[in-house]
């Protein structure tokens, strides 16, 4: 899955949330915004490395929420790894995860 994560501002990413070092609630707000204001039926949470645990926690919290009167469920989970060159020039593998959430009727 080398180089599969696109830049955050590209048009293909309007229903994707890239998890980083921001506060947990910022991501909850972002995912909720994607479901409500952008009227997306699916939102994909993307994370790498140490942020994978935060992505899983976000998916679990969203599963317990209702958005626009609909439940949120996990549609698909995709895992992989990327090869990157470290600051020292060494090639390292970084794990990745993509969790696709979808709205379902209650």
N, C-alpha and C positions, 0 to 999 in steps of 0.2 A: 504494500500500500504506500509506496514511496511517492512523496510530493502530491498527495491527493487532497490536501486541505488548501482551499483557495483563500484569497484575500477576503477579509471581512466585508469590504465595501462593494464587492462585485454583485451584480443583479441576481445571480443564481443563489446568493446567500440570504435572501430576504426572509427565509423561514428557518435559519440556522442560528444557534447561539453558541459562540465559542467560549469555553470556560477557561478562565485564567486566574488571576490573583485578586480579583475584586471581591467585595463582601458577598456572602451567600444570598442575601435578600435582593441584591441588585439583579442576580440571575433569575430569581423567582419572578421579579417584576418584568424582566425582559421576556421570559417565556410566556407569561400571562398576556403581555402586550402583543406578542406575536399571534396568540390565539384570538384575542379580542379585536384590537384595532386594525391589524393587518388581515383579519378574517381568514387566517390559515387554518386548515383542518389538520395539518401536520406541522410539527416543529421538531427539528433535529438538534440534539445537544451533542457538541463535539469537544473532546478533551484529549490531552496528551500527558503522558508521564504522571507526575504526582497529582495532577488535577483530575484524574480518572475517578478517584473516590468522591470528589465533590460532584462530578457529573452524575454518578449513581445516586448519591443522596438527593440531588435535584430531581431526578426522575421519580424517586420514591415519594418525595414531598408532593410533586405535581399529581401523582396518582391518587392522592388523598383529597385533592381539590376538585371543585366543579367550576368550569368556565362556561359562561353563557348557558347555564343550565345543563351542560353536558359533562359527563365524566371524562377523565383523561386516562388513557391506558398506553402501555408500551406496545408499539407495533413491530419494531425490529431493533435488534442490537447487532452492531457490526464491530468486530475487534480486529486489530492488526498492529503493524509496527512500521516505523519509518527509520531509514538509515540517515544519520546526520553526522557532520564533521564537528567535533568539539573544538573549543578554543585552543586546545593543545595540538589539534590536527588529527586526533584519533577518531576513527569511525565508531559511532555508538548507535545502538538501536533504541528507539523510544516507542513505547507502547501507545496505541491510540484506541479510542472508542467513539462510536457514534450511536446514540440512542434516539430512535425516532418515536415521538409521542404523537398520539392521535386523539381526536375528540370522538367519543362514542355516546350513544343515547343511554340515559340512566335505566 
